[in-house]
Amino acid sequence: MKIARVQTDRGIWYAQLEPDGTASLIPLELAELHEVLLRRELPAFEERIAPGGYQLLAPSTPSKIVCVGLNYRRHAEEMGKTIPTEPLIFLKPSTAAIGPNDQIVLPEQSKQVEHEGELAIVIGRRAKQVGKEGVPEVVFGFTALNDVTARDIQQREQKYTHGKGFDTFAPFGPWIETNFEPKQASVSLTVDGQVRQQSCCDDLIFDVPTIVSFISGIMTLLPGDVIATGTPSGVGALLRGQVVEVTITGIGTLSNPVG
């Protein structure tokens, strides 16, 4: 099921997207919808909006975006890093989040901004100290994310927050897919149609249950929080005027202009 967050002339809603693009509005918040879907029930719909009658927004409103670094072996190698023995995590602020078709703004402080296409997890239920076996009950679904990075700042400081925390540096979307198997998917990223990154998600060093369980043992995850699972090899520069797209098979394509 494709669940989007949409802006209509009646306000902001969650909606189920139909194959023809129709948005069926759902009068529930994400956490409430998660519980309905866990019971294998269908939500009640408020209204159906035809394509063109709504705007796609970032598909959740995270309190935090937790990112996993160096979670693809070949990316760790291209960065000259040792393969981690446990997930390497860092945070992006909620103010970095933008949605599909929103503009990535290149900051004046950096001369080397790069893309990092990733599979992302969206949390549906408050999660603390969750074992691997309990992870399916707290994961709402999956989406695409671009972990935009000021690489020159990151390399100069050898830290993550400054280089990855700028406003607009966490585009994600275009929607959340609730029926998704990460091991059968692939992630790819293009810039102006040219493929820059491409990998199967089964190449992850740490899988989804390991990641969610590990993070929930450190901090409480809240409904709508986003976990970026890491980027494959092929990271590269973004320039003004370009369009960057992250595609996850089984989910869809997140597209953002660069300005």
Rosetta silent file (secondary structure, phi, psi, omega in degrees, C-alpha in Angstrom):
SEQUENCE: MKIARVQTDRGIWYAQLEPDGTASLIPLELAELHEVLLRRELPAFEERIAPGGYQLLAPSTPSKIVCVGLNYRRHAEEMGKTIPTEPLIFLKPSTAAIGPNDQIVLPEQSKQVEHEGELAIVIGRRAKQVGKEGVPEVVFGFTALNDVTARDIQQREQKYTHGKGFDTFAPFGPWIETNFEPKQASVSLTVDGQVRQQSCCDDLIFDVPTIVSFISGIMTLLPGDVIATGTPSGVGALLRGQVVEVTITGIGTLSNPVG
SCORE:     score description
SCORE:     0.000 S_00000001
   1 L     0.000  129.757  177.724    0.000    0.000    0.000 S_00000001
   2 E   -92.504  116.941  178.871    1.335    3.432   -0.978 S_00000001
   3 E  -111.304  122.330 -179.298    0.683    5.973    1.778 S_00000001
   4 E  -116.315  161.346  170.777    1.375    9.617    0.971 S_00000001
   5 E  -112.214  122.443 -169.034    1.086   12.852    2.881 S_00000001
   6 E  -128.725  149.820  173.047   -0.665   15.384    0.680 S_00000001
   7 E  -100.604  124.547  176.558   -1.653   19.037    0.635 S_00000001
   8 E  -125.416  177.516  177.098   -5.182   19.684   -0.616 S_00000001
   9 L   -71.269   -4.984  175.297   -7.487   22.669   -0.536 S_00000001
  10 L  -103.964    8.047  178.797   -8.890   21.076    2.650 S_00000001
  11 E   112.976 -161.644 -177.129   -5.526   20.954    4.387 S_00000001
  12 E  -100.922  132.240 -176.136   -2.878   18.263    4.929 S_00000001
  13 E  -137.645  156.635  159.727   -3.893   14.602    4.958 S_00000001
  14 E   -85.934  149.785 -176.587   -2.497   11.120    4.796 S_00000001
  15 E  -150.363  148.709  169.064   -3.822    9.310    1.758 S_00000001
  16 E   -89.702  129.260  178.723   -3.677    5.978    0.012 S_00000001
  17 E   -93.058  126.807  177.979   -2.488    6.396   -3.553 S_00000001
  18 L   -85.572  163.772 -179.829   -4.273    4.318   -6.161 S_00000001
  19 L   -56.422  -29.410 -179.885   -2.555    3.033   -9.344 S_00000001
  20 L   -86.576    3.690  178.969   -4.165    5.827  -11.374 S_00000001
  21 L    92.817   -4.543  176.558   -2.810    8.487   -8.980 S_00000001
  22 L   -64.072  136.948  178.596   -6.075    9.104   -7.152 S_00000001
  23 E  -105.311  116.321  176.447   -5.515   10.007   -3.485 S_00000001
  24 E   -93.434  109.545 -173.057   -8.014    8.521   -1.032 S_00000001
  25 E   -69.577  138.652 -177.169   -7.844   10.764    2.036 S_00000001
  26 E  -117.705  120.063 -176.872   -7.521    9.053    5.429 S_00000001
  27 L   -81.986   50.920 -179.074   -8.772   10.906    8.562 S_00000001
  28 L  -138.460  152.387  169.265   -6.011    9.446   10.763 S_00000001
  29 L   -80.981  167.705 -174.016   -2.536   10.404   11.911 S_00000001
  30 H   -58.664  -44.546 -178.354    0.347    8.130   10.995 S_00000001
  31 H   -63.525  -38.591  178.131    0.481    6.336   14.359 S_00000001
  32 H   -67.155  -41.766  178.815   -3.266    5.663   14.264 S_00000001
  33 H   -63.965  -38.011  178.483   -3.057    4.390   10.692 S_00000001
  34 H   -57.742  -44.916 -178.820   -0.176    2.115   11.683 S_00000001
  35 H   -66.148  -36.844  176.898   -2.318    0.401   14.318 S_00000001
  36 H   -62.053  -46.240 -177.983   -5.154   -0.080   11.825 S_00000001
  37 H   -68.676  -33.095  177.052   -2.821   -1.703    9.309 S_00000001
  38 H   -62.949  -32.100  177.827   -1.258   -3.948   11.972 S_00000001
  39 L   -80.920    3.980 -179.659   -4.759   -5.327   12.603 S_00000001
  40 L    60.206   34.867  175.760   -4.922   -6.033    8.840 S_00000001
  41 L  -103.221  160.716  174.582   -7.875   -3.692    8.515 S_00000001
  42 L   -97.952  135.992  179.052   -8.515   -1.140    5.794 S_00000001
  43 L   -70.427  155.446  173.052   -8.795    2.504    6.876 S_00000001
  44 L   -77.559  139.839 -178.318  -11.962    4.483    6.281 S_00000001
  45 L  -103.041  140.969 -178.556  -11.574    7.020    3.488 S_00000001
  46 L   -85.989  -44.911 -174.165  -12.815   10.606    3.719 S_00000001
  47 L  -164.679  154.436  176.709  -12.704   11.657    0.082 S_00000001
  48 E  -108.853  127.505 -177.837  -11.032   10.751   -3.212 S_00000001
  49 E  -113.002  127.513 -178.493   -8.918   13.427   -4.881 S_00000001
  50 L   -71.174  155.413  174.837   -8.030   13.143   -8.562 S_00000001
  51 L   -53.459  139.157 -176.214   -4.431   13.551   -9.754 S_00000001
  52 L    94.269  -14.262  179.875   -3.615   17.249   -9.996 S_00000001
  53 L   -97.058    6.698  179.958   -5.842   18.040   -7.033 S_00000001
  54 L  -149.976  162.769  175.365   -3.150   17.543   -4.427 S_00000001
  55 E  -118.896  132.719  175.999    0.563   18.108   -3.808 S_00000001
  56 E   -72.535  132.687  175.584    2.864   15.427   -2.444 S_00000001
  57 L  -110.920  173.370  169.030    4.637   16.435    0.771 S_00000001
  58 L   -53.032  132.515 -168.027    7.394   14.738    2.755 S_00000001
  59 L   -73.958   -3.058  170.229    5.561   11.544    3.767 S_00000001
  60 L  -152.288  172.784  177.648    6.022   12.007    7.518 S_00000001
  61 L  -118.650   83.075 -173.313    7.018   14.706   10.012 S_00000001
  62 L   -69.426  143.362  169.582    9.988   13.161   11.825 S_00000001
  63 L   -76.065  -22.861  178.215   11.176   14.340   15.200 S_00000001
  64 L  -160.238  156.587  175.087   14.597   13.145   14.046 S_00000001
  65 E  -119.540  113.608 -178.827   16.299   11.499   11.106 S_00000001
  66 E   -99.000  125.930 -177.250   18.727    8.782   12.157 S_00000001
  67 E  -113.204  143.888  176.148   21.304    7.857    9.535 S_00000001
  68 E  -105.963  122.233 -179.605   23.495    4.779    9.302 S_00000001
  69 E   -93.760  152.005  172.962   26.935    5.425    7.850 S_00000001
  70 L    53.410   48.539 -177.492   29.144    3.010    5.909 S_00000001
  71 L  -103.094    4.266  168.940   26.475    0.326    5.624 S_00000001
  72 E  -118.403  130.262 -174.029   27.460   -0.804    2.117 S_00000001
  73 H   -57.066  -44.717 -175.636   30.817   -2.519    1.881 S_00000001
  74 H   -69.829  -30.408  176.207   31.862   -0.883   -1.390 S_00000001
  75 H   -68.502  -41.791  176.940   30.951    2.603   -0.142 S_00000001
  76 H   -58.576  -39.891 -179.261   33.074    2.088    2.966 S_00000001
  77 H   -67.603  -40.394 -178.891   35.933    1.046    0.701 S_00000001
  78 H   -68.965  -24.846  177.160   35.575    4.076   -1.608 S_00000001
  79 L   -89.197   -1.157  179.439   35.685    6.360    1.452 S_00000001
  80 L    69.814   31.991 -175.942   38.793    4.566    2.760 S_00000001
  81 L  -108.588  152.898  174.625   37.012    3.461    5.937 S_00000001
  82 L   -73.991  141.222  177.626   37.206    0.269    7.981 S_00000001
  83 L   -62.668  124.082 -176.970   34.108   -1.936    7.804 S_00000001
  84 L   -70.256  151.480  178.165   32.158   -1.214   11.032 S_00000001
  85 L   -95.432  -11.039  172.249   31.416   -3.983   13.536 S_00000001
  86 L  -148.170  159.841 -177.092   28.160   -2.318   14.656 S_00000001
  87 L   -55.487  132.127  175.786   25.944    0.318   13.011 S_00000001
  88 E   -95.391  113.083 -173.223   27.607    3.734   12.820 S_00000001
  89 E  -116.711  153.666  172.651   24.835    6.265   13.412 S_00000001
  90 E  -150.930  168.435 -175.642   24.418   10.030   13.319 S_00000001
  91 E  -113.716  144.789  164.065   21.479   12.439   13.323 S_00000001
  92 E  -111.073  144.553  179.227   20.076   14.941   10.890 S_00000001
  93 L   -71.709  156.575  178.065   17.721   17.611   12.275 S_00000001
  94 H   -60.910  -26.658 -179.732   14.043   17.558   11.388 S_00000001
  95 H   -71.388   -9.867  174.679   14.586   20.918    9.638 S_00000001
  96 H   -78.984  -16.514 -173.290   16.685   19.134    6.998 S_00000001
  97 E   -73.769  132.208  168.938   13.604   17.247    5.788 S_00000001
  98 E  -137.607  170.264 -175.434   11.932   18.209    2.529 S_00000001
  99 L  -107.527 -172.241  178.815    9.594   16.324    0.224 S_00000001
 100 L   -61.975  139.615  177.912    9.426   15.294   -3.419 S_00000001
 101 L    72.156   -2.052  173.246   10.042   18.068   -5.951 S_00000001
 102 L   -75.173  153.633 -174.773   11.240   20.457   -3.222 S_00000001
 103 L   -85.261  131.639  168.666   14.503   22.240   -3.945 S_00000001
 104 E   -80.116  122.767 -177.397   17.815   21.207   -2.382 S_00000001
 105 L   -99.670  119.603  179.099   19.538   24.476   -1.498 S_00000001
 106 L   -77.691  124.048 -176.797   23.320   24.489   -1.799 S_00000001
 107 L   -78.462  149.655  179.186   24.800   26.429    1.135 S_00000001
 108 L   -64.683  -24.453 -175.579   27.383   29.164    0.627 S_00000001
 109 L   -71.869  -12.224 -174.881   29.613   27.525    3.250 S_00000001
 110 L  -123.712  143.450  175.079   30.356   24.529    1.004 S_00000001
 111 L  -111.299    3.595 -176.281   31.998   24.106   -2.394 S_00000001
 112 L  -145.896   79.918  177.222   31.486   20.321   -2.596 S_00000001
 113 E   -95.476  133.057 -175.349   27.932   19.113   -1.963 S_00000001
 114 E  -126.948  159.542  177.906   27.275   15.484   -2.831 S_00000001
 115 E   -93.935  152.962  171.461   24.341   13.085   -3.145 S_00000001
 116 L  -147.141   97.937  179.707   23.806    9.836   -1.237 S_00000001
 117 E   -74.937  136.675 -174.184   20.778    7.813   -2.338 S_00000001
 118 E  -147.289  152.125  165.045   19.350    5.550    0.365 S_00000001
 119 E   -80.239  135.883 -178.684   16.543    3.252    1.398 S_00000001
 120 E  -125.819  148.370  178.788   14.805    4.710    4.448 S_00000001
 121 E  -104.025  137.428  173.935   12.613    3.236    7.179 S_00000001
 122 E  -112.080  126.873 -178.011    9.615    5.110    8.602 S_00000001
 123 E   -83.035  138.313 -178.912    8.633    4.297   12.195 S_00000001
 124 L  -111.123  -16.538 -176.385    4.942    3.826   12.982 S_00000001
 125 L  -139.985  143.936  176.764    4.909    3.108   16.720 S_00000001
 126 L   -51.325  129.942 -172.389    6.889    4.397   19.693 S_00000001
 127 E  -133.614  123.530  176.640    9.895    2.078   19.955 S_00000001
 128 L  -142.887  128.223  179.303   12.316    1.591   22.817 S_00000001
 129 L    53.910   50.931 -178.996   14.555   -1.449   23.417 S_00000001
 130 L   -88.981  127.572  173.374   12.933   -3.404   20.575 S_00000001
 131 L   -73.231  163.092 -178.647   14.352   -6.846   19.817 S_00000001
 132 H   -57.136  -36.816 -178.170   14.914   -7.869   16.222 S_00000001
 133 H   -68.112  -21.406 -178.970   11.820  -10.067   16.294 S_00000001
 134 H   -93.478   -3.014 -175.747    9.680   -7.058   17.292 S_00000001
 135 H   -61.287  -41.941  179.990   10.874   -4.726   14.547 S_00000001
 136 H   -57.109  -26.124 -179.063    8.033   -5.496   12.058 S_00000001
 137 H   -77.933  -16.474 -178.749    5.515   -4.202   14.611 S_00000001
 138 H  -108.567  -10.964  179.234    7.152   -0.774   14.855 S_00000001
 139 E   -89.177  121.004  177.339    8.055   -0.198   11.189 S_00000001
 140 E   -76.632  -42.759 -179.152    5.313    1.595    9.265 S_00000001
 141 E   174.087 -162.108 -171.882    6.989    1.243    5.887 S_00000001
 142 E  -133.429  153.184  179.584    9.802    2.285    3.588 S_00000001
 143 E  -151.263 -178.231  177.290   10.678    5.215    1.360 S_00000001
 144 E  -103.151  149.272 -179.618   13.589    6.793   -0.533 S_00000001
 145 E  -144.951  147.322  174.700   15.945    9.390    0.949 S_00000001
 146 E  -115.429  109.637  179.546   18.863   11.486   -0.269 S_00000001
 147 L   -83.040   76.345 -177.111   21.465   12.047    2.467 S_00000001
 148 L   -64.288  136.620 -169.734   22.805   15.267    0.948 S_00000001
 149 E  -138.304  129.926  169.706   26.280   16.008    2.288 S_00000001
 150 E   -81.854   92.159 -169.943   28.704   18.935    2.244 S_00000001
 151 H   -65.280  -35.629 -179.755   31.661   16.632    1.704 S_00000001
 152 H   -64.361  -37.559  177.992   34.354   19.280    2.076 S_00000001
 153 H   -69.966  -43.987  179.552   33.037   20.208    5.525 S_00000001
 154 H   -59.810  -45.280 -177.576   32.670   16.568    6.557 S_00000001
 155 H   -70.133  -34.284  179.675   36.198   15.718    5.449 S_00000001
 156 H   -68.397  -41.514 -175.056   37.693   18.823    7.042 S_00000001
 157 H   -92.099  -18.579 -175.915   36.028   18.245   10.421 S_00000001
 158 L    57.806   34.527  176.160   35.917   14.426   10.340 S_00000001
 159 L  -140.517  174.536 -169.077   32.420   14.703   11.857 S_00000001
 160 L  -109.626  -36.749 -167.084   28.888   14.492   10.478 S_00000001
 161 H   -60.904  -48.195 -177.050   26.483   17.067   11.905 S_00000001
 162 H   -61.940  -50.435 -174.591   27.812   20.225   10.256 S_00000001
 163 H   -73.047  -18.195 -176.339   28.271   18.751    6.793 S_00000001
 164 H  -116.777   -1.075 -171.795   24.986   16.845    6.767 S_00000001
 165 L  -100.870    4.451 -178.644   22.686   19.043    8.841 S_00000001
 166 L   -62.990  151.167  172.603   21.902   21.958    6.522 S_00000001
 167 L   -53.668  140.890  179.153   18.272   22.800    5.770 S_00000001
 168 L    75.768    6.521 -176.476   16.965   20.786    2.761 S_00000001
 169 L   -88.652   13.544  175.421   19.706   18.136    3.153 S_00000001
 170 E  -139.474   63.932  172.934   17.264   15.270    3.799 S_00000001
 171 E   -64.884  137.115  173.562   14.762   14.980    0.935 S_00000001
 172 E  -148.502  155.900 -175.296   12.610   11.864    1.330 S_00000001
 173 E   140.930 -159.470    7.413    9.565   10.369   -0.354 S_00000001
 174 E   -81.776  -14.253  179.168    7.684   10.356   -2.620 S_00000001
 175 E  -155.978 -177.458  177.338    5.471    8.183   -0.385 S_00000001
 176 E  -110.079  129.429  174.806    5.705    5.265    2.055 S_00000001
 177 E   -99.647  120.156 -176.393    5.321    1.702    0.829 S_00000001
 178 L   -88.637  -19.333 -179.928    3.921   -0.508    3.603 S_00000001
 179 L  -111.407   89.702 -168.526    4.210   -3.811    1.714 S_00000001
 180 L  -149.502  137.514  177.334    7.915   -4.009    0.945 S_00000001
 181 L  -116.545  105.527 -174.986   10.758   -6.511    1.229 S_00000001
 182 H   -56.749  -36.982 -175.125   14.148   -4.736    1.384 S_00000001
 183 H   -65.605  -18.609 -178.727   16.200   -7.804    0.439 S_00000001
 184 H   -99.158    4.708 -173.715   14.452   -7.980   -2.928 S_00000001
 185 L  -106.764  168.178  173.379   14.942   -4.297   -3.779 S_00000001
 186 E  -134.953  155.264  177.430   17.644   -2.148   -5.314 S_00000001
 187 E  -117.767  136.343  175.684   18.539    1.519   -4.908 S_00000001
 188 E  -139.763  154.115  178.390   19.736    3.739   -7.731 S_00000001
 189 E  -135.975  135.197  176.515   20.442    7.442   -8.081 S_00000001
 190 E  -123.471  151.052  171.494   20.623    9.559  -11.211 S_00000001
 191 E  -123.345  117.568 -174.609   21.653   13.160  -11.825 S_00000001
 192 L    51.694   38.870  176.305   20.061   14.651  -14.938 S_00000001
 193 L    85.308   -7.966  179.757   19.271   11.097  -16.017 S_00000001
 194 E   -90.941  127.270 -178.555   22.837    9.781  -15.653 S_00000001
 195 E   -70.342  125.305  177.828   23.199    6.825  -13.286 S_00000001
 196 E  -109.346  -38.320 -177.584   25.586    7.629  -10.450 S_00000001
 197 E  -132.286  143.066  177.093   24.712    4.969   -7.838 S_00000001
 198 E  -162.496  126.857 -179.607   23.182    1.508   -8.148 S_00000001
 199 E  -162.296  154.447  171.600   23.161   -1.454   -5.762 S_00000001
 200 E   -79.604  142.277 -179.158   20.995   -4.248   -4.409 S_00000001
 201 H   -71.234  -15.432  177.050   19.721   -3.664   -0.886 S_00000001
 202 H   -74.800   -0.204  175.748   20.808   -7.178    0.109 S_00000001
 203 H   -87.714    2.288  177.269   24.357   -5.750    0.052 S_00000001
 204 E   -60.959  136.483  175.878   23.639   -3.935    3.337 S_00000001
 205 L   -69.326  -44.794  177.378   26.161   -4.802    6.052 S_00000001
 206 L  -115.160  126.538 -176.435   23.472   -4.443    8.745 S_00000001
 207 L   -81.079  176.378 -174.923   19.895   -5.396    7.837 S_00000001
 208 H   -59.277  -48.922  179.023   16.693   -3.593    8.831 S_00000001
 209 H   -58.798  -40.096  179.154   15.948   -5.598   12.026 S_00000001
 210 H   -63.663  -44.239 -177.818   19.520   -5.102   13.247 S_00000001
 211 H   -63.327  -51.286 -176.055   19.439   -1.357   12.521 S_00000001
 212 H   -65.170  -43.556  179.286   16.081   -0.641   14.170 S_00000001
 213 H   -61.721  -44.424 -179.285   16.820   -2.802   17.200 S_00000001
 214 H   -61.368  -48.369 -176.956   20.249   -1.200   17.659 S_00000001
 215 H   -67.127  -40.185 -179.307   18.963    2.376   17.422 S_00000001
 216 H   -67.802  -16.870  173.987   15.966    1.730   19.691 S_00000001
 217 L   -79.329  -10.773 -179.289   18.399    0.507   22.325 S_00000001
 218 L  -106.394  -45.109 -176.185   19.989    3.967   22.328 S_00000001
 219 L  -139.854  152.706  176.464   17.116    6.376   21.800 S_00000001
 220 L   -75.422  127.577  175.459   13.325    6.222   21.709 S_00000001
 221 E   -93.724  135.957 -176.514   11.977    6.230   18.174 S_00000001
 222 L  -111.684  155.776  177.625    8.689    8.061   17.644 S_00000001
 223 L   -54.014  131.670 -178.281    6.003    7.660   14.970 S_00000001
 224 L    95.369  -15.975  176.768    7.135    9.407   11.815 S_00000001
 225 L   -61.502  150.816 -175.897   10.832    9.180   12.626 S_00000001
 226 E  -120.644  136.458  174.354   13.015    8.219    9.676 S_00000001
 227 E  -119.285  119.261  175.888   16.035    5.919    9.588 S_00000001
 228 E   -90.998  127.516 -167.340   18.306    6.120    6.527 S_00000001
 229 L   -88.513    0.614  179.537   19.987    2.759    6.034 S_00000001
 230 L   113.700  160.843 -175.845   23.164    3.891    4.269 S_00000001
 231 L  -116.043  145.486  175.076   24.305    4.644    0.737 S_00000001
 232 L   -77.963  178.377  179.684   26.017    2.460   -1.872 S_00000001
 233 L   -66.367  161.346  177.120   29.176    3.431   -3.733 S_00000001
 234 L   106.387   12.339  179.335   29.145    6.139   -6.378 S_00000001
 235 L   -59.089  148.291 -176.679   28.529    9.306   -4.350 S_00000001
 236 E  -162.199  179.804 -169.900   29.211   12.454   -6.332 S_00000001
 237 E   -74.627  149.062  170.617   28.764   16.179   -6.773 S_00000001
 238 L  -116.654  136.742 -178.857   25.536   18.138   -7.054 S_00000001
 239 L  -125.842  153.596  178.288   25.427   21.450   -8.960 S_00000001
 240 L   -57.526  138.374  179.671   22.811   24.177   -9.264 S_00000001
 241 L    93.458  -11.305  178.809   20.305   23.513  -12.008 S_00000001
 242 L   -83.162  164.838  172.625   20.576   19.738  -11.834 S_00000001
 243 E  -123.200  125.559 -179.010   17.809   17.288  -10.947 S_00000001
 244 E  -111.389  135.349 -176.911   18.683   14.367   -8.676 S_00000001
 245 E  -130.689  131.665  175.021   16.462   11.286   -8.455 S_00000001
 246 E  -110.417  125.139 -179.620   16.579    8.347   -6.048 S_00000001
 247 E  -119.021  128.653  172.836   14.691    5.232   -7.159 S_00000001
 248 E  -114.457  121.157  178.465   13.918    2.228   -4.964 S_00000001
 249 L   -61.776  134.806 -177.385   12.421   -0.736   -6.808 S_00000001
 250 L    89.775   -7.750  177.712    9.057   -1.557   -5.292 S_00000001
 251 L  -119.892  -70.050 -178.079    8.622    1.986   -3.941 S_00000001
 252 E   154.240 -162.123 -174.470    9.129    4.703   -6.544 S_00000001
 253 E  -121.621  128.255  173.524   11.267    7.709   -7.429 S_00000001
 254 E   -97.178  120.817 -176.947   12.137   10.738   -5.300 S_00000001
 255 E  -120.076  133.769  178.689   12.990   13.719   -7.511 S_00000001
 256 E  -142.821  133.242  171.065   14.466   17.047   -6.364 S_00000001
 257 E   -76.952  157.391  179.092   15.901   20.042   -8.216 S_00000001
 258 E  -113.203  130.199 -178.014   19.147   21.568   -6.978 S_00000001
 259 L  -138.541    0.000    0.000   19.378   25.308   -6.468 S_00000001
